[in-house]
Amino acid sequence: MADEDPRLCDNCHERPATNHICYGGQAGEGMSLCQVCLAQDSTVGSFMQRFHEAVQTGNCKYCGAPAELSWGGSTSSLLGDHFNLVCRTCFDDLTGFVRQPENAVLDFTAGDEVEMRKARSHLADLMKRQDVFMRQRVLQRKSK
């Protein structure tokens, strides 16, 4: 795997893609851009600038430490950006949580209202359990 050539930019097809933008929900659509093409794309470039600034100036949503990682998106011009900022330690805890089999996200068929309702309910429960898990982990770390 380490010997594979790096993925090339989806735009110029010349430089290695260093920025990976996911969109499209279930379809898993996205694009991978080099730094030059990212800077030239005013919409994506300005979003990525806001994204990087949020990480550089923000704090972990769980423990309050300086943020190191983030995920999120821009849902609309009305709702603005939504970034989940976390420190490395909390990210590692979250990774452990999502790797537990009981915390898997349910598969569903797009357009099947019954399956989608069940998946939304499962996801809401999963997010509540994740928040409880993270509060416990942060308390454990602080008590040491």
C-alpha positions as a Markdown table, in Angstrom:
| # | Residue | x | y | z |
|---|---|---|---|---|
| 1 | Met | 0.0 | 0.0 | 0.0 |
| 2 | Ala | 2.8 | 2.4 | 0.8 |
| 3 | Asp | 4.3 | 1.9 | -2.7 |
| 4 | Glu | 1.2 | 3.1 | -4.5 |
| 5 | Asp | 1.4 | 6.4 | -6.4 |
| 6 | Pro | -0.3 | 9.3 | -4.7 |
| 7 | Arg | -3.7 | 10.2 | -6.1 |
| 8 | Leu | -3.6 | 13.0 | -8.6 |
| 9 | Cys | -5.7 | 16.1 | -8.5 |
| 10 | Asp | -9.2 | 15.6 | -10.0 |
| 11 | Asn | -8.9 | 19.0 | -11.6 |
| 12 | Cys | -5.5 | 19.4 | -13.2 |
| 13 | His | -4.5 | 15.7 | -13.2 |
| 14 | Glu | -0.9 | 16.8 | -12.7 |
| 15 | Arg | -0.1 | 17.4 | -9.0 |
| 16 | Pro | -0.8 | 15.1 | -6.0 |
| 17 | Ala | -4.2 | 15.6 | -4.4 |
| 18 | Thr | -3.6 | 16.8 | -0.8 |
| 19 | Asn | -7.2 | 18.0 | 0.0 |
| 20 | His | -10.1 | 15.5 | 0.0 |
| 21 | Ile | -13.6 | 17.0 | 0.0 |
| 22 | Cys | -16.5 | 14.6 | 0.5 |
| 23 | Tyr | -20.1 | 15.5 | -0.4 |
| 24 | Gly | -23.2 | 13.8 | -1.7 |
| 25 | Gly | -24.2 | 11.9 | 1.5 |
| 26 | Gln | -24.8 | 8.2 | 1.0 |
| 27 | Ala | -23.4 | 8.2 | -2.6 |
| 28 | Gly | -20.0 | 9.1 | -1.2 |
| 29 | Glu | -19.2 | 11.6 | -3.9 |
| 30 | Gly | -16.3 | 13.9 | -3.5 |
| 31 | Met | -13.2 | 15.4 | -5.1 |
| 32 | Ser | -9.5 | 15.4 | -4.4 |
| 33 | Leu | -7.6 | 18.6 | -5.2 |
| 34 | Cys | -4.0 | 19.8 | -5.1 |
| 35 | Gln | -3.2 | 22.9 | -3.2 |
| 36 | Val | -3.0 | 25.1 | -6.3 |
| 37 | Cys | -6.5 | 24.0 | -7.7 |
| 38 | Leu | -8.0 | 24.3 | -4.2 |
| 39 | Ala | -6.8 | 27.9 | -4.0 |
| 40 | Gln | -8.3 | 28.6 | -7.4 |
| 41 | Asp | -11.7 | 27.3 | -6.5 |
| 42 | Ser | -13.3 | 30.2 | -4.8 |
| 43 | Thr | -16.2 | 28.2 | -3.2 |
| 44 | Val | -14.3 | 25.2 | -2.0 |
| 45 | Gly | -11.1 | 27.3 | -1.3 |
| 46 | Ser | -13.0 | 29.8 | 1.0 |
| 47 | Phe | -14.7 | 26.9 | 2.8 |
| 48 | Met | -11.4 | 25.2 | 3.4 |
| 49 | Gln | -9.9 | 28.4 | 4.7 |
| 50 | Arg | -12.7 | 28.8 | 7.2 |
| 51 | Phe | -12.2 | 25.1 | 8.1 |
| 52 | His | -8.5 | 25.5 | 8.8 |
| 53 | Glu | -9.1 | 28.7 | 10.7 |
| 54 | Ala | -11.7 | 26.9 | 12.9 |
| 55 | Val | -9.1 | 24.2 | 13.8 |
| 56 | Gln | -6.3 | 26.7 | 14.4 |
| 57 | Thr | -8.4 | 28.9 | 16.7 |
| 58 | Gly | -10.9 | 26.5 | 18.2 |
| 59 | Asn | -11.1 | 24.1 | 21.1 |
| 60 | Cys | -12.1 | 20.5 | 21.5 |
| 61 | Lys | -15.8 | 20.2 | 21.9 |
| 62 | Tyr | -15.3 | 17.5 | 24.6 |
| 63 | Cys | -12.4 | 18.5 | 26.8 |
| 64 | Gly | -11.7 | 22.1 | 25.8 |
| 65 | Ala | -8.1 | 21.5 | 24.8 |
| 66 | Pro | -6.8 | 23.2 | 21.6 |
| 67 | Ala | -8.4 | 21.6 | 18.5 |
| 68 | Glu | -6.2 | 19.5 | 16.3 |
| 69 | Leu | -8.7 | 17.8 | 14.0 |
| 70 | Ser | -12.1 | 18.6 | 12.6 |
| 71 | Trp | -14.8 | 17.3 | 10.3 |
| 72 | Gly | -18.0 | 19.0 | 9.2 |
| 73 | Gly | -19.4 | 20.9 | 6.4 |
| 74 | Ser | -21.3 | 23.8 | 5.1 |
| 75 | Thr | -25.0 | 22.9 | 4.9 |
| 76 | Ser | -26.3 | 26.1 | 3.3 |
| 77 | Ser | -25.7 | 29.8 | 3.2 |
| 78 | Leu | -28.5 | 30.2 | 5.7 |
| 79 | Leu | -27.2 | 27.7 | 8.3 |
| 80 | Gly | -23.5 | 28.3 | 7.7 |
| 81 | Asp | -20.6 | 26.1 | 8.5 |
| 82 | His | -20.6 | 23.3 | 11.1 |
| 83 | Phe | -17.3 | 22.0 | 12.3 |
| 84 | Asn | -16.7 | 19.3 | 14.9 |
| 85 | Leu | -13.5 | 20.3 | 16.6 |
| 86 | Val | -11.5 | 17.8 | 18.7 |
| 87 | Cys | -8.1 | 17.3 | 20.2 |
| 88 | Arg | -6.0 | 14.2 | 19.3 |
| 89 | Thr | -6.8 | 12.4 | 22.5 |
| 90 | Cys | -10.6 | 12.8 | 22.1 |
| 91 | Phe | -10.3 | 11.9 | 18.5 |
| 92 | Asp | -8.6 | 8.6 | 19.5 |
| 93 | Asp | -11.4 | 8.0 | 22.0 |
| 94 | Leu | -14.0 | 8.6 | 19.4 |
| 95 | Thr | -12.2 | 6.2 | 17.0 |
| 96 | Gly | -12.3 | 3.5 | 19.7 |
| 97 | Phe | -16.0 | 4.2 | 20.2 |
| 98 | Val | -17.0 | 3.9 | 16.5 |
| 99 | Arg | -14.9 | 0.7 | 16.1 |
| 100 | Gln | -17.1 | -1.2 | 18.6 |
| 101 | Pro | -19.5 | -3.4 | 16.6 |
| 102 | Glu | -22.5 | -2.2 | 18.6 |
| 103 | Asn | -21.8 | 1.3 | 17.4 |
| 104 | Ala | -22.0 | 0.6 | 13.7 |
| 105 | Val | -24.3 | 2.9 | 11.6 |
| 106 | Leu | -27.2 | 1.0 | 10.1 |
| 107 | Asp | -27.4 | 0.5 | 6.3 |
| 108 | Phe | -30.5 | 1.7 | 4.7 |
| 109 | Thr | -32.0 | 2.0 | 1.2 |
| 110 | Ala | -32.5 | 5.6 | 0.1 |
| 111 | Gly | -36.1 | 6.3 | -0.5 |
| 112 | Asp | -37.3 | 3.5 | 1.8 |
| 113 | Glu | -39.0 | 5.7 | 4.5 |
| 114 | Val | -39.3 | 2.9 | 7.0 |
| 115 | Glu | -35.6 | 2.0 | 6.8 |
| 116 | Met | -34.6 | 5.7 | 6.8 |
| 117 | Arg | -36.7 | 6.4 | 9.9 |
| 118 | Lys | -35.2 | 3.4 | 11.7 |
| 119 | Ala | -31.6 | 4.5 | 10.6 |
| 120 | Arg | -32.3 | 8.1 | 11.8 |
| 121 | Ser | -33.5 | 6.8 | 15.2 |
| 122 | His | -30.5 | 4.5 | 15.5 |
| 123 | Leu | -28.2 | 7.4 | 14.7 |
| 124 | Ala | -29.8 | 9.7 | 17.2 |
| 125 | Asp | -29.4 | 7.0 | 19.9 |
| 126 | Leu | -25.8 | 6.4 | 18.8 |
| 127 | Met | -25.0 | 10.1 | 19.1 |
| 128 | Lys | -26.4 | 10.2 | 22.6 |
| 129 | Arg | -24.3 | 7.2 | 23.6 |
| 130 | Gln | -21.3 | 8.7 | 22.0 |
| 131 | Asp | -21.7 | 11.9 | 24.1 |
| 132 | Val | -22.1 | 9.9 | 27.3 |
| 133 | Phe | -19.0 | 7.8 | 26.4 |
| 134 | Met | -16.9 | 10.9 | 25.7 |
| 135 | Arg | -18.0 | 12.7 | 28.9 |
| 136 | Gln | -16.9 | 9.6 | 30.8 |
| 137 | Arg | -13.6 | 9.4 | 29.0 |
| 138 | Val | -12.8 | 13.1 | 29.7 |
| 139 | Leu | -13.8 | 12.7 | 33.4 |
| 140 | Gln | -11.5 | 9.6 | 33.6 |
| 141 | Arg | -8.6 | 11.6 | 32.1 |
| 142 | Lys | -9.1 | 14.5 | 34.4 |
| 143 | Ser | -9.3 | 12.3 | 37.5 |
| 144 | Lys | -5.8 | 10.9 | 36.8 |
